Amino acid sequence: MEIHQLRYLLAVAETASFTKAAVSLHVAQPGVSAQIRLLERELGQELFDRSARQVRLTDAGEAVIPYARAALAAVDGVRAAADEIGGLLRGHIAFGAVPSHGADLPTLLSGFHRDYPAITIALTEAGSDELVLGLREGRLDGAIVALGAKEPEGLGLRVIDDQPLVAAVAGGDPLARRRTVTLEMLGERTLICLPRGSGVRSILETACRSAGFTPNVAFEASSPRSLVTLAEQGLGVAVLPAPYVRDGGALVALGIRPALRGRLALAWRLDGSIGPAARSFLERARTAL
């Protein structure tokens, strides 16, 4: 069994395609297929079901994937440890962030790259639920996530932003004459919010559920700025962090009673090994953000 065979195995599993896996690995597709066949012959089990249009893992394939990931992580750890002892810090960092997080990532990344030019960093933008899953599965080393009503377990967290949530309405809306609005009043209106899996949506739905109703979210957008645009068109009441509603703009921000808050946090795994490159980056991120 060769290390590159395990890399091919994971690539095919993640892309559900021998062709896409070959492209991502920068090798020829027949080579990927041949190496997977050799691995299957050695294990005495077929690892992929090739009968459908999309390649899928067999039960045997599902069973070996965690061990393949662990083996490759161990190999990367050996290289990283040797590099660290030798004074040469290199490696790869996978970092994620929710859309419109507001953190100054460009400054953090440019400074880190200047000090460690041999380290590559891959950035992923996704919802908080997906980022948390990526951290737990070891696909991400760190992420900026929006915290929901319940903080994710098993992760280290450092809050980097804490803002009140407001109800934003167009100037002509009857609510625009008010300064605050209750959850029960929001229950009577069409709402605009971030999609499920986001921290703001989790906070809103949990609060409404405690008040005895389900919010009528008719419009969703992945960015708070898009929520502003929808609310400006009079499509409903947008629930979003207060800083996104500009003073003197087309929207009026109303405080919500009881108060709701949206929090962003830098998150990282507490268990499992972490390489020196990711460790150095997270130490800097905890300070910079």
C-alpha positions, 0 to 999 in steps of 0.5 A: 500500500502506497501513500499516493494510493491513499491520496487518490482514494480520498480525491475520488471519494471527495469528488465522486469522479475519477476524472475530477480527482485526476484534475485536482491531483494533476495526474492522468485519469488512467493512472488514478484508476489503475492505482485504485484498482491495485489498492482494491486488489491488495485489500480484496474489496471493491472500494467504489461502485462504478455502475452509476453515473456518479462514482460512490463509495461501497461499504468497504470504501466508507469503512477505510476512508477514516483510516486513510485520512488518519494515515495521510495526516500522520505522514503530514505530521511527520514532515511538519515535525521534521521541518519545525525542528529544522527551522523550516516552517512549511505546510498547508492551512485550510481556513474557513469563514462565513460570508460578510464576516467583517474581520480583517483577513487580508491584513492577517493573511498578508502578514502571515505570508510575509513571515512564512512564504512557504506555507499555502493557505486555502480559504473556504466560504460557507455557512456556520454549520458547514464550517463547524462540520469541516473543523470536526472532520479535520478538513479545516484547521480554523474558521470564523463562524457565527455563533447560534443560540447554542455554542458548538461543542468540542471546539475552541472559541474566541469571540471576535465580534458581538453585535445586537440584532435589529429589525430593519424596515423601509421608511414607509413601513408602519413599524418605522415610527417605532423605536423597538419591536417585540418578537410577537410583533415580528411573528405577524410579519414577513421576515427576511433573514440569513439561511438556515445554518447561519448563527443569526437564523439560529438565534432568531428561530430559537427565540421565536420558538421560546415565544411560542411561534415559528417565524415566517421567513419568506426571503433568504440571502447569504449576505447581510448586505443582500438582506438590506437590499431586499428590505429596502424594496419593502419585501419584509422586515430584515433581521440582521446585525445592527452595523449593516443598517446605515444611519440616514439610509433607506432603512430604519433599525428597530431594537428587538425585545427581548434583545438578541445578539449576533456573535462571530468567533474564531473556532478551532479543533480542541482534539486531534493533532494540529501541524505547526503551520496551522498552530502558528496561524491560529496563534496569530489569528487569536491575537489579530482578530 
